[in-house]
Amino acid sequence: MADLVVTVPKNQWLDWIEEGDAAGDPATGIEWAFFIGGKKPNILPGERLYIVAWGRLRGYSPIDRVERQGDKWAICRYGDAVAVTIDQHIKGFQGWRYRWWEYEDEFPFEKWKTEGLYQ
């Protein structure tokens, strides 16, 4: 699988959570998109978009579709996010990367919204 990893900047973290359909929240049925620039990533529906913030992996959402919108790529998903992390500090980065760890390295992250913030 060609899962993607992206960073939500610290100053946007709380607003990003409040946009809707965060891990553990009831699904609204609304389609959400994370926009990335550059070349189209090699990713297909059913693969995962992982979110990094505040030095930690925070979780993922299965991807519904990828669509060009202007000069960006919209990585689209619905309300089926899963809060997971790995035992590794991840420095924030611009753009996107492919997942570099194994699924077996992931474990549930109950306090994904707040753990490690403002450190």
Biopython code that builds the backbone (N, CA, C, O; Angstrom):
import numpy as np
from Bio.PDB.StructureBuilder import StructureBuilder

atoms = [
    (1, "MET", "N", (0.838, -1.192, 0.000)),
    (1, "MET", "CA", (0.000, 0.000, 0.000)),
    (1, "MET", "C", (0.877, 1.247, 0.000)),
    (1, "MET", "O", (1.979, 1.243, 0.548)),
    (2, "ALA", "N", (0.387, 2.287, -0.606)),
    (2, "ALA", "CA", (1.130, 3.545, -0.707)),
    (2, "ALA", "C", (0.487, 4.599, 0.182)),
    (2, "ALA", "O", (0.090, 5.659, -0.301)),
    (3, "ASP", "N", (0.382, 4.319, 1.467)),
    (3, "ASP", "CA", (-0.228, 5.271, 2.389)),
    (3, "ASP", "C", (0.594, 6.557, 2.456)),
    (3, "ASP", "O", (1.820, 6.530, 2.339)),
    (4, "LEU", "N", (-0.106, 7.697, 2.648)),
    (4, "LEU", "CA", (0.547, 9.002, 2.739)),
    (4, "LEU", "C", (0.601, 9.482, 4.177)),
    (4, "LEU", "O", (-0.225, 9.104, 5.008)),
    (5, "VAL", "N", (1.596, 10.326, 4.457)),
    (5, "VAL", "CA", (1.751, 10.964, 5.760)),
    (5, "VAL", "C", (1.879, 12.461, 5.518)),
    (5, "VAL", "O", (2.658, 12.890, 4.667)),
    (6, "VAL", "N", (1.110, 13.262, 6.268)),
    (6, "VAL", "CA", (1.158, 14.721, 6.172)),
    (6, "VAL", "C", (1.221, 15.311, 7.579)),
    (6, "VAL", "O", (0.925, 14.634, 8.563)),
    (7, "THR", "N", (1.609, 16.572, 7.659)),
    (7, "THR", "CA", (1.678, 17.284, 8.936)),
    (7, "THR", "C", (0.616, 18.369, 8.986)),
    (7, "THR", "O", (0.420, 19.104, 8.018)),
    (8, "VAL", "N", (-0.071, 18.467, 10.125)),
    (8, "VAL", "CA", (-0.936, 19.614, 10.409)),
    (8, "VAL", "C", (-0.103, 20.556, 11.277)),
    (8, "VAL", "O", (0.333, 20.158, 12.357)),
    (9, "PRO", "N", (0.132, 21.802, 10.831)),
    (9, "PRO", "CA", (0.940, 22.732, 11.618)),
    (9, "PRO", "C", (0.358, 22.969, 13.015)),
    (9, "PRO", "O", (-0.857, 22.938, 13.208)),
    (10, "LYS", "N", (1.241, 23.206, 13.977)),
    (10, "LYS", "CA", (0.825, 23.417, 15.366)),
    (10, "LYS", "C", (-0.230, 24.512, 15.485)),
    (10, "LYS", "O", (-1.204, 24.360, 16.222)),
    (11, "ASN", "N", (-0.038, 25.618, 14.761)),
    (11, "ASN", "CA", (-0.972, 26.740, 14.902)),
    (11, "ASN", "C", (-2.328, 26.475, 14.253)),
    (11, "ASN", "O", (-3.239, 27.293, 14.382)),
    (12, "GLN", "N", (-2.477, 25.349, 13.560)),
    (12, "GLN", "CA", (-3.757, 24.994, 12.942)),
    (12, "GLN", "C", (-4.390, 23.762, 13.576)),
    (12, "GLN", "O", (-5.491, 23.367, 13.192)),
    (13, "TRP", "N", (-3.711, 23.155, 14.537)),
    (13, "TRP", "CA", (-4.131, 21.866, 15.078)),
    (13, "TRP", "C", (-5.547, 21.884, 15.640)),
    (13, "TRP", "O", (-6.366, 21.059, 15.235)),
    (14, "LEU", "N", (-5.863, 22.790, 16.552)),
    (14, "LEU", "CA", (-7.194, 22.795, 17.175)),
    (14, "LEU", "C", (-8.285, 23.118, 16.164)),
    (14, "LEU", "O", (-9.366, 22.532, 16.215)),
    (15, "ASP", "N", (-8.019, 24.041, 15.250)),
    (15, "ASP", "CA", (-9.000, 24.346, 14.202)),
    (15, "ASP", "C", (-9.215, 23.138, 13.294)),
    (15, "ASP", "O", (-10.343, 22.857, 12.890)),
    (16, "TRP", "N", (-8.148, 22.429, 12.975)),
    (16, "TRP", "CA", (-8.256, 21.248, 12.116)),
    (16, "TRP", "C", (-9.142, 20.192, 12.766)),
    (16, "TRP", "O", (-9.972, 19.583, 12.092)),
    (17, "ILE", "N", (-8.974, 19.968, 14.070)),
    (17, "ILE", "CA", (-9.809, 18.994, 14.786)),
    (17, "ILE", "C", (-11.275, 19.401, 14.727)),
    (17, "ILE", "O", (-12.150, 18.564, 14.504)),
    (18, "GLU", "N", (-11.540, 20.686, 14.928)),
    (18, "GLU", "CA", (-12.923, 21.167, 14.990)),
    (18, "GLU", "C", (-13.623, 21.193, 13.636)),
    (18, "GLU", "O", (-14.841, 21.360, 13.585)),
    (19, "GLU", "N", (-12.891, 21.034, 12.545)),
    (19, "GLU", "CA", (-13.538, 21.016, 11.230)),
    (19, "GLU", "C", (-14.593, 19.928, 11.148)),
    (19, "GLU", "O", (-15.620, 20.109, 10.495)),
    (20, "GLY", "N", (-14.352, 18.803, 11.801)),
    (20, "GLY", "CA", (-15.373, 17.767, 11.831)),
    (20, "GLY", "C", (-14.880, 16.377, 11.505)),
    (20, "GLY", "O", (-13.858, 16.186, 10.847)),
    (21, "ASP", "N", (-15.655, 15.395, 11.997)),
    (21, "ASP", "CA", (-15.394, 13.978, 11.753)),
    (21, "ASP", "C", (-14.000, 13.537, 12.202)),
    (21, "ASP", "O", (-13.324, 12.769, 11.518)),
    (22, "ALA", "N", (-13.590, 14.038, 13.359)),
    (22, "ALA", "CA", (-12.310, 13.612, 13.937)),
    (22, "ALA", "C", (-12.452, 12.194, 14.486)),
    (22, "ALA", "O", (-13.566, 11.724, 14.716)),
    (23, "ALA", "N", (-11.344, 11.524, 14.693)),
    (23, "ALA", "CA", (-11.362, 10.163, 15.242)),
    (23, "ALA", "C", (-12.142, 10.145, 16.555)),
    (23, "ALA", "O", (-11.887, 10.956, 17.446)),
    (24, "GLY", "N", (-13.080, 9.227, 16.669)),
    (24, "GLY", "CA", (-13.896, 9.103, 17.873)),
    (24, "GLY", "C", (-15.173, 9.915, 17.859)),
    (24, "GLY", "O", (-16.035, 9.711, 18.714)),
    (25, "ASP", "N", (-15.322, 10.832, 16.911)),
    (25, "ASP", "CA", (-16.538, 11.642, 16.805)),
    (25, "ASP", "C", (-17.554, 10.933, 15.917)),
    (25, "ASP", "O", (-17.179, 10.155, 15.040)),
    (26, "PRO", "N", (-18.844, 11.201, 16.142)),
    (26, "PRO", "CA", (-19.857, 10.614, 15.257)),
    (26, "PRO", "C", (-19.674, 11.113, 13.818)),
    (26, "PRO", "O", (-19.377, 12.286, 13.593)),
    (27, "ALA", "N", (-19.850, 10.232, 12.877)),
    (27, "ALA", "CA", (-19.710, 10.599, 11.461)),
    (27, "ALA", "C", (-20.866, 11.487, 11.026)),
    (27, "ALA", "O", (-22.013, 11.259, 11.409)),
    (28, "THR", "N", (-20.558, 12.499, 10.223)),
    (28, "THR", "CA", (-21.581, 13.422, 9.727)),
    (28, "THR", "C", (-22.054, 13.066, 8.321)),
    (28, "THR", "O", (-23.105, 13.534, 7.884)),
    (29, "GLY", "N", (-21.291, 12.250, 7.614)),
    (29, "GLY", "CA", (-21.612, 11.949, 6.224)),
    (29, "GLY", "C", (-21.029, 12.950, 5.246)),
    (29, "GLY", "O", (-21.202, 12.813, 4.035)),
    (30, "ILE", "N", (-20.336, 13.961, 5.767)),
    (30, "ILE", "CA", (-19.700, 14.975, 4.924)),
    (30, "ILE", "C", (-18.358, 14.445, 4.431)),
    (30, "ILE", "O", (-17.628, 13.784, 5.170)),
    (31, "GLU", "N", (-18.045, 14.744, 3.174)),
    (31, "GLU", "CA", (-16.730, 14.390, 2.653)),
    (31, "GLU", "C", (-15.756, 15.518, 2.987)),
    (31, "GLU", "O", (-16.063, 16.691, 2.772)),
    (32, "TRP", "N", (-14.585, 15.162, 3.511)),
    (32, "TRP", "CA", (-13.548, 16.118, 3.888)),
    (32, "TRP", "C", (-12.345, 15.920, 2.984)),
    (32, "TRP", "O", (-12.142, 14.836, 2.437)),
    (33, "ALA", "N", (-11.548, 16.969, 2.828)),
    (33, "ALA", "CA", (-10.360, 16.859, 1.982)),
    (33, "ALA", "C", (-9.162, 17.502, 2.666)),
    (33, "ALA", "O", (-9.285, 18.520, 3.347)),
    (34, "PHE", "N", (-8.016, 16.895, 2.472)),
    (34, "PHE", "CA", (-6.735, 17.468, 2.878)),
    (34, "PHE", "C", (-6.026, 17.818, 1.581)),
    (34, "PHE", "O", (-5.861, 16.963, 0.711)),
    (35, "PHE", "N", (-5.605, 19.072, 1.445)),
    (35, "PHE", "CA", (-5.031, 19.547, 0.188)),
    (35, "PHE", "C", (-3.509, 19.538, 0.242)),
    (35, "PHE", "O", (-2.899, 20.005, 1.204)),
    (36, "ILE", "N", (-2.919, 18.998, -0.810)),
    (36, "ILE", "CA", (-1.466, 18.960, -0.921)),
    (36, "ILE", "C", (-1.052, 19.474, -2.288)),
    (36, "ILE", "O", (-1.794, 19.350, -3.262)),
    (37, "GLY", "N", (0.133, 20.051, -2.351)),
    (37, "GLY", "CA", (0.665, 20.541, -3.616)),
    (37, "GLY", "C", (1.636, 19.545, -4.220)),
    (37, "GLY", "O", (1.875, 18.466, -3.680)),
    (38, "GLY", "N", (2.182, 19.938, -5.348)),
    (38, "GLY", "CA", (3.190, 19.109, -6.004)),
    (38, "GLY", "C", (2.588, 18.047, -6.894)),
    (38, "GLY", "O", (1.438, 18.135, -7.324)),
    (39, "LYS", "N", (3.402, 17.039, -7.156)),
    (39, "LYS", "CA", (2.955, 15.966, -8.047)),
    (39, "LYS", "C", (1.900, 15.096, -7.367)),
    (39, "LYS", "O", (1.808, 15.051, -6.140)),
    (40, "LYS", "N", (1.116, 14.416, -8.180)),
    (40, "LYS", "CA", (0.079, 13.534, -7.638)),
    (40, "LYS", "C", (0.739, 12.350, -6.936)),
    (40, "LYS", "O", (1.591, 11.675, -7.514)),
    (41, "PRO", "N", (0.344, 12.101, -5.691)),
    (41, "PRO", "CA", (0.901, 10.937, -5.001)),
    (41, "PRO", "C", (0.336, 9.640, -5.574)),
    (41, "PRO", "O", (-0.780, 9.614, -6.093)),
    (42, "ASN", "N", (1.100, 8.591, -5.475)),
    (42, "ASN", "CA", (0.672, 7.271, -5.928)),
    (42, "ASN", "C", (-0.162, 6.644, -4.816)),
    (42, "ASN", "O", (0.349, 5.854, -4.022)),
    (43, "ILE", "N", (-1.426, 6.990, -4.760)),
    (43, "ILE", "CA", (-2.316, 6.516, -3.697)),
    (43, "ILE", "C", (-3.691, 6.239, -4.283)),
    (43, "ILE", "O", (-4.147, 6.933, -5.192)),
    (44, "LEU", "N", (-4.339, 5.222, -3.752)),
    (44, "LEU", "CA", (-5.628, 4.775, -4.272)),
    (44, "LEU", "C", (-6.686, 4.767, -3.180)),
    (44, "LEU", "O", (-6.350, 4.731, -1.996)),
    (45, "PRO", "N", (-7.966, 4.799, -3.560)),
    (45, "PRO", "CA", (-9.034, 4.659, -2.571)),
    (45, "PRO", "C", (-8.819, 3.409, -1.715)),
    (45, "PRO", "O", (-8.431, 2.351, -2.209)),
    (46, "GLY", "N", (-9.085, 3.566, -0.419)),
    (46, "GLY", "CA", (-8.895, 2.473, 0.531)),
    (46, "GLY", "C", (-7.557, 2.531, 1.238)),
    (46, "GLY", "O", (-7.396, 1.946, 2.309)),
    (47, "GLU", "N", (-6.590, 3.232, 0.651)),
    (47, "GLU", "CA", (-5.313, 3.417, 1.332)),
    (47, "GLU", "C", (-5.480, 4.517, 2.377)),
    (47, "GLU", "O", (-6.565, 5.087, 2.491)),
    (48, "ARG", "N", (-4.451, 4.824, 3.128)),
    (48, "ARG", "CA", (-4.589, 5.681, 4.303)),
    (48, "ARG", "C", (-3.853, 7.015, 4.167)),
    (48, "ARG", "O", (-2.782, 7.103, 3.567)),
    (49, "LEU", "N", (-4.469, 8.052, 4.747)),
    (49, "LEU", "CA", (-3.818, 9.346, 4.925)),
    (49, "LEU", "C", (-3.555, 9.498, 6.417)),
    (49, "LEU", "O", (-4.491, 9.610, 7.210)),
    (50, "TYR", "N", (-2.280, 9.501, 6.798)),
    (50, "TYR", "CA", (-1.872, 9.641, 8.197)),
    (50, "TYR", "C", (-1.598, 11.100, 8.519)),
    (50, "TYR", "O", (-1.128, 11.861, 7.673)),
    (51, "ILE", "N", (-1.903, 11.479, 9.766)),
    (51, "ILE", "CA", (-1.715, 12.844, 10.233)),
    (51, "ILE", "C", (-0.659, 12.881, 11.330)),
    (51, "ILE", "O", (-0.708, 12.107, 12.286)),
    (52, "VAL", "N", (0.296, 13.795, 11.176)),
    (52, "VAL", "CA", (1.319, 14.067, 12.184)),
    (52, "VAL", "C", (1.074, 15.469, 12.715)),
    (52, "VAL", "O", (0.783, 16.382, 11.942)),
    (53, "ALA", "N", (1.188, 15.650, 14.027)),
    (53, "ALA", "CA", (1.107, 16.975, 14.644)),
    (53, "ALA", "C", (1.810, 16.932, 15.991)),
    (53, "ALA", "O", (1.760, 15.926, 16.698)),
    (54, "TRP", "N", (2.457, 18.021, 16.335)),
    (54, "TRP", "CA", (3.122, 18.138, 17.629)),
    (54, "TRP", "C", (4.094, 16.979, 17.871)),
    (54, "TRP", "O", (4.196, 16.476, 18.991)),
    (55, "GLY", "N", (4.795, 16.563, 16.838)),
    (55, "GLY", "CA", (5.830, 15.553, 16.980)),
    (55, "GLY", "C", (5.359, 14.118, 17.090)),
    (55, "GLY", "O", (6.162, 13.218, 17.338)),
    (56, "ARG", "N", (4.057, 13.891, 16.906)),
    (56, "ARG", "CA", (3.502, 12.539, 17.052)),
    (56, "ARG", "C", (2.612, 12.190, 15.872)),
    (56, "ARG", "O", (1.979, 13.056, 15.269)),
    (57, "LEU", "N", (2.578, 10.913, 15.559)),
    (57, "LEU", "CA", (1.558, 10.402, 14.660)),
    (57, "LEU", "C", (0.253, 10.433, 15.438)),
    (57, "LEU", "O", (0.207, 9.955, 16.571)),
    (58, "ARG", "N", (-0.809, 10.984, 14.859)),
    (58, "ARG", "CA", (-2.084, 11.156, 15.565)),
    (58, "ARG", "C", (-3.172, 10.212, 15.075)),
    (58, "ARG", "O", (-4.139, 9.969, 15.797)),
    (59, "GLY", "N", (-3.041, 9.676, 13.871)),
    (59, "GLY", "CA", (-4.051, 8.762, 13.355)),
    (59, "GLY", "C", (-4.105, 8.787, 11.840)),
    (59, "GLY", "O", (-3.239, 9.356, 11.176)),
    (60, "TYR", "N", (-5.148, 8.154, 11.310)),
    (60, "TYR", "CA", (-5.308, 8.079, 9.855)),
    (60, "TYR", "C", (-6.783, 8.021, 9.493)),
    (60, "TYR", "O", (-7.649, 7.764, 10.329)),
    (61, "SER", "N", (-7.030, 8.270, 8.221)),
    (61, "SER", "CA", (-8.352, 8.069, 7.623)),
    (61, "SER", "C", (-8.178, 7.292, 6.332)),
    (61, "SER", "O", (-7.246, 7.556, 5.572)),
    (62, "PRO", "N", (-9.065, 6.335, 6.071)),
    (62, "PRO", "CA", (-9.050, 5.680, 4.762)),
    (62, "PRO", "C", (-9.438, 6.690, 3.677)),
    (62, "PRO", "O", (-10.348, 7.497, 3.869)),
    (63, "ILE", "N", (-8.765, 6.641, 2.573)),
    (63, "ILE", "CA", (-8.997, 7.587, 1.486)),
    (63, "ILE", "C", (-10.147, 7.110, 0.610)),
    (63, "ILE", "O", (-10.226, 5.940, 0.234)),
    (64, "ASP", "N", (-11.034, 8.046, 0.297)),
    (64, "ASP", "CA", (-12.168, 7.757, -0.577)),
    (64, "ASP", "C", (-11.813, 8.009, -2.044)),
    (64, "ASP", "O", (-12.166, 7.224, -2.925)),
    (65, "ARG", "N", (-11.108, 9.119, -2.291)),
    (65, "ARG", "CA", (-10.718, 9.449, -3.664)),
    (65, "ARG", "C", (-9.658, 10.541, -3.635)),
    (65, "ARG", "O", (-9.455, 11.194, -2.611)),
    (66, "VAL", "N", (-8.984, 10.734, -4.764)),
    (66, "VAL", "CA", (-7.997, 11.799, -4.948)),
    (66, "VAL", "C", (-8.428, 12.585, -6.174)),
    (66, "VAL", "O", (-8.704, 12.010, -7.227)),
    (67, "GLU", "N", (-8.485, 13.912, -6.029)),
    (67, "GLU", "CA", (-9.007, 14.749, -7.115)),
    (67, "GLU", "C", (-8.167, 16.012, -7.251)),
    (67, "GLU", "O", (-7.758, 16.605, -6.253)),
    (68, "ARG", "N", (-7.917, 16.411, -8.471)),
    (68, "ARG", "CA", (-7.213, 17.669, -8.734)),
    (68, "ARG", "C", (-8.191, 18.815, -8.523)),
    (68, "ARG", "O", (-9.298, 18.801, -9.063)),
    (69, "GLN", "N", (-7.780, 19.817, -7.733)),
    (69, "GLN", "CA", (-8.581, 21.025, -7.537)),
    (69, "GLN", "C", (-7.642, 22.215, -7.663)),
    (69, "GLN", "O", (-6.888, 22.532, -6.743)),
    (70, "GLY", "N", (-7.703, 22.866, -8.814)),
    (70, "GLY", "CA", (-6.780, 23.968, -9.082)),
    (70, "GLY", "C", (-5.359, 23.446, -9.164)),
    (70, "GLY", "O", (-5.074, 22.516, -9.919)),
    (71, "ASP", "N", (-4.464, 24.047, -8.383)),
    (71, "ASP", "CA", (-3.067, 23.599, -8.394)),
    (71, "ASP", "C", (-2.750, 22.646, -7.242)),
    (71, "ASP", "O", (-1.579, 22.400, -6.951)),
    (72, "LYS", "N", (-3.774, 22.111, -6.586)),
    (72, "LYS", "CA", (-3.601, 21.200, -5.446)),
    (72, "LYS", "C", (-4.276, 19.860, -5.724)),
    (72, "LYS", "O", (-5.098, 19.733, -6.631)),
    (73, "TRP", "N", (-3.911, 18.874, -4.925)),
    (73, "TRP", "CA", (-4.578, 17.575, -4.920)),
    (73, "TRP", "C", (-5.411, 17.480, -3.660)),
    (73, "TRP", "O", (-4.908, 17.724, -2.563)),
    (74, "ALA", "N", (-6.678, 17.129, -3.803)),
    (74, "ALA", "CA", (-7.576, 16.928, -2.662)),
    (74, "ALA", "C", (-7.566, 15.441, -2.322)),
    (74, "ALA", "O", (-7.965, 14.607, -3.135)),
    (75, "ILE", "N", (-7.111, 15.120, -1.121)),
    (75, "ILE", "CA", (-7.133, 13.743, -0.623)),
    (75, "ILE", "C", (-8.415, 13.647, 0.203)),
    (75, "ILE", "O", (-8.481, 14.193, 1.304)),
    (76, "CYS", "N", (-9.427, 12.963, -0.314)),
    (76, "CYS", "CA", (-10.780, 13.003, 0.250)),
    (76, "CYS", "C", (-11.070, 11.797, 1.138)),
    (76, "CYS", "O", (-10.595, 10.686, 0.901)),
    (77, "ARG", "N", (-11.876, 12.067, 2.177)),
    (77, "ARG", "CA", (-12.259, 11.020, 3.128)),
    (77, "ARG", "C", (-13.600, 11.364, 3.759)),
    (77, "ARG", "O", (-14.088, 12.489, 3.656)),
    (78, "TYR", "N", (-14.182, 10.363, 4.415)),
    (78, "TYR", "CA", (-15.403, 10.549, 5.201)),
    (78, "TYR", "C", (-15.069, 10.344, 6.673)),
    (78, "TYR", "O", (-13.894, 10.243, 7.026)),
    (79, "GLY", "N", (-16.072, 10.281, 7.533)),
    (79, "GLY", "CA", (-15.882, 10.229, 8.980)),
    (79, "GLY", "C", (-15.497, 8.882, 9.522)),
    (79, "GLY", "O", (-16.212, 8.333, 10.361)),
    (80, "ASP", "N", (-14.411, 8.338, 9.082)),
    (80, "ASP", "CA", (-13.985, 7.024, 9.559)),
    (80, "ASP", "C", (-12.536, 7.048, 10.036)),
    (80, "ASP", "O", (-11.792, 6.088, 9.837)),
    (81, "ALA", "N", (-12.144, 8.157, 10.668)),
    (81, "ALA", "CA", (-10.771, 8.315, 11.152)),
    (81, "ALA", "C", (-10.497, 7.390, 12.332)),
    (81, "ALA", "O", (-11.395, 7.062, 13.107)),
    (82, "VAL", "N", (-9.247, 6.979, 12.449)),
    (82, "VAL", "CA", (-8.805, 6.069, 13.506)),
    (82, "VAL", "C", (-7.606, 6.703, 14.205)),
    (82, "VAL", "O", (-6.642, 7.097, 13.548)),
    (83, "ALA", "N", (-7.660, 6.803, 15.531)),
    (83, "ALA", "CA", (-6.556, 7.385, 16.302)),
    (83, "ALA", "C", (-5.524, 6.312, 16.621)),
    (83, "ALA", "O", (-5.785, 5.397, 17.403)),
    (84, "VAL", "N", (-4.356, 6.431, 16.012)),
    (84, "VAL", "CA", (-3.237, 5.524, 16.284)),
    (84, "VAL", "C", (-1.952, 6.345, 16.343)),
    (84, "VAL", "O", (-1.904, 7.478, 15.864)),
    (85, "THR", "N", (-0.928, 5.767, 16.929)),
    (85, "THR", "CA", (0.387, 6.390, 16.934)),
    (85, "THR", "C", (1.438, 5.300, 16.846)),
    (85, "THR", "O", (1.120, 4.111, 16.804)),
    (86, "ILE", "N", (2.685, 5.719, 16.819)),
    (86, "ILE", "CA", (3.814, 4.793, 16.854)),
    (86, "ILE", "C", (4.791, 5.309, 17.902)),
    (86, "ILE", "O", (4.713, 6.469, 18.309)),
    (87, "ASP", "N", (5.691, 4.471, 18.331)),
    (87, "ASP", "CA", (6.667, 4.846, 19.353)),
    (87, "ASP", "C", (7.872, 5.513, 18.690)),
    (87, "ASP", "O", (8.981, 4.979, 18.679)),
    (88, "GLN", "N", (7.611, 6.703, 18.137)),
    (88, "GLN", "CA", (8.654, 7.426, 17.411)),
    (88, "GLN", "C", (8.283, 8.897, 17.357)),
    (88, "GLN", "O", (7.149, 9.236, 17.020)),
    (89, "HIS", "N", (9.222, 9.776, 17.684)),
    (89, "HIS", "CA", (9.013, 11.209, 17.485)),
    (89, "HIS", "C", (9.084, 11.472, 15.985)),
    (89, "HIS", "O", (9.972, 10.967, 15.299)),
    (90, "ILE", "N", (8.143, 12.264, 15.483)),
    (90, "ILE", "CA", (8.135, 12.606, 14.059)),
    (90, "ILE", "C", (8.159, 14.122, 13.938)),
    (90, "ILE", "O", (7.185, 14.796, 14.275)),
    (91, "LYS", "N", (9.256, 14.642, 13.464)),
    (91, "LYS", "CA", (9.375, 16.080, 13.248)),
    (91, "LYS", "C", (8.436, 16.476, 12.112)),
    (91, "LYS", "O", (8.368, 15.803, 11.083)),
    (92, "GLY", "N", (7.715, 17.575, 12.315)),
    (92, "GLY", "CA", (6.810, 18.065, 11.281)),
    (92, "GLY", "C", (7.560, 18.385, 9.991)),
    (92, "GLY", "O", (8.753, 18.685, 10.015)),
    (93, "PHE", "N", (6.860, 18.320, 8.882)),
    (93, "PHE", "CA", (7.473, 18.547, 7.575)),
    (93, "PHE", "C", (6.438, 19.136, 6.631)),
    (93, "PHE", "O", (5.234, 19.015, 6.856)),
    (94, "GLN", "N", (6.916, 19.769, 5.579)),
    (94, "GLN", "CA", (6.033, 20.288, 4.540)),
    (94, "GLN", "C", (5.827, 19.213, 3.483)),
    (94, "GLN", "O", (6.653, 18.315, 3.315)),
    (95, "GLY", "N", (4.720, 19.322, 2.783)),
    (95, "GLY", "CA", (4.436, 18.362, 1.722)),
    (95, "GLY", "C", (3.924, 17.047, 2.284)),
    (95, "GLY", "O", (3.234, 17.022, 3.303)),
    (96, "TRP", "N", (4.263, 15.972, 1.623)),
    (96, "TRP", "CA", (3.807, 14.648, 2.046)),
    (96, "TRP", "C", (4.925, 13.633, 1.864)),
    (96, "TRP", "O", (5.888, 13.848, 1.127)),
    (97, "ARG", "N", (4.758, 12.524, 2.563)),
    (97, "ARG", "CA", (5.699, 11.403, 2.456)),
    (97, "ARG", "C", (4.889, 10.119, 2.417)),
    (97, "ARG", "O", (3.710, 10.101, 2.773)),
    (98, "TYR", "N", (5.524, 9.062, 1.988)),
    (98, "TYR", "CA", (4.900, 7.752, 2.091)),
    (98, "TYR", "C", (5.177, 7.168, 3.476)),
    (98, "TYR", "O", (6.214, 7.451, 4.077)),
    (99, "ARG", "N", (4.254, 6.359, 3.976)),
    (99, "ARG", "CA", (4.414, 5.711, 5.290)),
    (99, "ARG", "C", (5.704, 4.894, 5.289)),
    (99, "ARG", "O", (5.979, 4.155, 4.344)),
    (100, "TRP", "N", (6.497, 5.036, 6.365)),
    (100, "TRP", "CA", (7.787, 4.339, 6.465)),
    (100, "TRP", "C", (7.829, 3.294, 7.578)),
    (100, "TRP", "O", (8.863, 2.652, 7.763)),
    (101, "TRP", "N", (6.759, 3.105, 8.311)),
    (101, "TRP", "CA", (6.702, 2.115, 9.386)),
    (101, "TRP", "C", (5.741, 1.001, 8.984)),
    (101, "TRP", "O", (5.018, 1.116, 7.995)),
    (102, "GLU", "N", (5.743, -0.051, 9.745)),
    (102, "GLU", "CA", (4.855, -1.190, 9.512)),
    (102, "GLU", "C", (3.542, -0.990, 10.272)),
    (102, "GLU", "O", (3.529, -0.339, 11.317)),
    (103, "TYR", "N", (2.452, -1.537, 9.766)),
    (103, "TYR", "CA", (1.169, -1.455, 10.471)),
    (103, "TYR", "C", (1.280, -2.038, 11.876)),
    (103, "TYR", "O", (0.623, -1.564, 12.803)),
    (104, "GLU", "N", (2.104, -3.058, 12.030)),
    (104, "GLU", "CA", (2.260, -3.714, 13.329)),
    (104, "GLU", "C", (2.861, -2.783, 14.378)),
    (104, "GLU", "O", (2.753, -3.053, 15.574)),
    (105, "ASP", "N", (3.496, -1.687, 13.946)),
    (105, "ASP", "CA", (4.081, -0.713, 14.873)),
    (105, "ASP", "C", (3.031, 0.222, 15.464)),
    (105, "ASP", "O", (3.306, 0.911, 16.447)),
    (106, "GLU", "N", (1.841, 0.257, 14.887)),
    (106, "GLU", "CA", (0.791, 1.178, 15.336)),
    (106, "GLU", "C", (0.063, 0.633, 16.556)),
    (106, "GLU", "O", (-0.121, -0.574, 16.710)),
    (107, "PHE", "N", (-0.347, 1.563, 17.424)),
    (107, "PHE", "CA", (-1.180, 1.194, 18.561)),
    (107, "PHE", "C", (-2.174, 2.321, 18.816)),
    (107, "PHE", "O", (-1.929, 3.459, 18.417)),
    (108, "PRO", "N", (-3.305, 2.020, 19.483)),
    (108, "PRO", "CA", (-4.339, 3.036, 19.720)),
    (108, "PRO", "C", (-3.786, 4.242, 20.480)),
    (108, "PRO", "O", (-2.884, 4.116, 21.308)),
    (109, "PHE", "N", (-4.344, 5.400, 20.183)),
    (109, "PHE", "CA", (-3.887, 6.660, 20.779)),
    (109, "PHE", "C", (-5.110, 7.390, 21.325)),
    (109, "PHE", "O", (-5.673, 8.259, 20.658)),
    (110, "GLU", "N", (-5.516, 7.033, 22.539)),
    (110, "GLU", "CA", (-6.734, 7.559, 23.145)),
    (110, "GLU", "C", (-6.705, 9.079, 23.310)),
    (110, "GLU", "O", (-7.718, 9.737, 23.071)),
    (111, "LYS", "N", (-5.585, 9.642, 23.707)),
    (111, "LYS", "CA", (-5.502, 11.092, 23.964)),
    (111, "LYS", "C", (-4.871, 11.834, 22.782)),
    (111, "LYS", "O", (-4.111, 12.783, 22.969)),
    (112, "TRP", "N", (-5.192, 11.394, 21.579)),
    (112, "TRP", "CA", (-4.560, 11.918, 20.371)),
    (112, "TRP", "C", (-4.763, 13.412, 20.170)),
    (112, "TRP", "O", (-3.916, 14.066, 19.561)),
    (113, "LYS", "N", (-5.867, 13.971, 20.667)),
    (113, "LYS", "CA", (-6.149, 15.396, 20.451)),
    (113, "LYS", "C", (-5.250, 16.306, 21.277)),
    (113, "LYS", "O", (-4.937, 17.416, 20.847)),
    (114, "THR", "N", (-4.827, 15.850, 22.466)),
    (114, "THR", "CA", (-4.158, 16.756, 23.400)),
    (114, "THR", "C", (-2.791, 16.307, 23.910)),
    (114, "THR", "O", (-2.009, 17.144, 24.359)),
    (115, "GLU", "N", (-2.487, 15.037, 23.855)),
    (115, "GLU", "CA", (-1.224, 14.569, 24.442)),
    (115, "GLU", "C", (-0.020, 15.181, 23.731)),
    (115, "GLU", "O", (0.091, 15.128, 22.506)),
    (116, "GLY", "N", (0.882, 15.764, 24.529)),
    (116, "GLY", "CA", (2.115, 16.322, 23.989)),
    (116, "GLY", "C", (2.000, 17.713, 23.402)),
    (116, "GLY", "O", (2.969, 18.214, 22.833)),
    (117, "LEU", "N", (0.849, 18.353, 23.520)),
    (117, "LEU", "CA", (0.703, 19.704, 22.991)),
    (117, "LEU", "C", (1.408, 20.705, 23.899)),
    (117, "LEU", "O", (1.493, 20.506, 25.111)),
    (118, "TYR", "N", (1.909, 21.774, 23.305)),
    (118, "TYR", "CA", (2.534, 22.903, 23.997)),
    (118, "TYR", "C", (3.768, 22.500, 24.788)),
    (118, "TYR", "O", (4.038, 23.060, 25.850)),
    (119, "GLN", "N", (4.514, 21.537, 24.277)),
    (119, "GLN", "CA", (5.770, 21.143, 24.931)),
    (119, "GLN", "C", (6.934, 21.691, 24.160)),
    (119, "GLN", "O", (8.084, 21.475, 24.541)),
]
sb = StructureBuilder()
sb.init_structure("model")
sb.init_model(0)
sb.init_chain("A")
sb.init_seg("    ")
for serial, (resi, resn, name, xyz) in enumerate(atoms, 1):
    if name == "N":
        sb.init_residue(resn, " ", resi, " ")
    sb.init_atom(name, np.array(xyz, "f"), 0.0, 1.0, " ", f" {name:<3s}", serial, name[0])
structure = sb.get_structure()
